[in-house]
């Protein structure tokens, strides 16, 4: 799948000009944007991008956009063989985490066309994995990178450019400043801001030529703003919409999406593990993300546990967090780091 270089425009579709104008006013400026839109939301966006339009017509618009992408070879057709899907998956890109054992655990690294959820308590290494990926994503695919830029969505005001500079420097990158120039950071102030940014993220992915999108963290603001059982249903619905948007963006643009998540203590839930910790967000997070990794602290090392995956072994591995970011435990203990 290709990213950004769309072979068809909205004007090439059988859509009336005034309708195209309305779509563009709402931020839907490409066939990609329209194809991943939810029909009923098109009648609500911005007070009603298609106000007064029947939802059936909105569905027809989305269907036309999807068909155009399928015809261009940028999307799967409705029905295809398992062999065709396997061939497509051979074209996926995978980005190294910086740790050979963690990469092996992930069968090659963080992959495109998927949402990888990384959950853990504070200090477990979630942000450090993200920072390391900011450096490795800039590597070319033949060096286990993605060969593209990074969009970093910071909801907790914890992004530190100097830490990424340090990781790049320790890993022997010739120009750490060039790495920083390839990372586009968006600081989020509330849930509404986050939802708008994700709603319009397709345009940013194309504009910044991003191959990796990170949201650190996906649920922190929603947990803070939606308190009490009375708001739980609305919180989960809004979270679900964001995650499905990210999932469609990952597939259409062939990018990797990484979201970090917090954990909560449930000592009476035996499925939560011996320390009673499990990822927040409930079934919405569990069903919407492709891979779910739980991090635990153990002395100077960290443990990554594969909690949910369509095909990974439900296993665990150890890694360390050092000045060079994520490394194998042995590298850290021996004081060596090859890059």
Secondary structure, DSSP 8 states (H G I E B T S, - for coil): --SS--S--GGGSS--HHHHHHHHHTT--SHHHHHTS-HHHHTTGGGTTTTT--HHHHHHHHHHHHHHHHHTTSS--SS--HHHHHHHHTT--EE--S-HHHHHHTTSSEESSEEEEEEE-TTSSHHHHHHHHHHHTTS-GGGTS-SSEEEEEESSS---HHHHHHHHHHTT-S-HHHHHHTEEEEE--SHHHHHHHHHTHHHHHHHHTEEEEEEE-SSHHHHHHS-SGGGHHHHHHHHHHHHHHHHHHHHHHT-EEEEEE-EEE-TT-GGG-TT-EEESSHHHHHHH-SEEEEEEEETTEEEEEEEE-SSS-S-EEEEEEETTEEE-HHHHHHT----
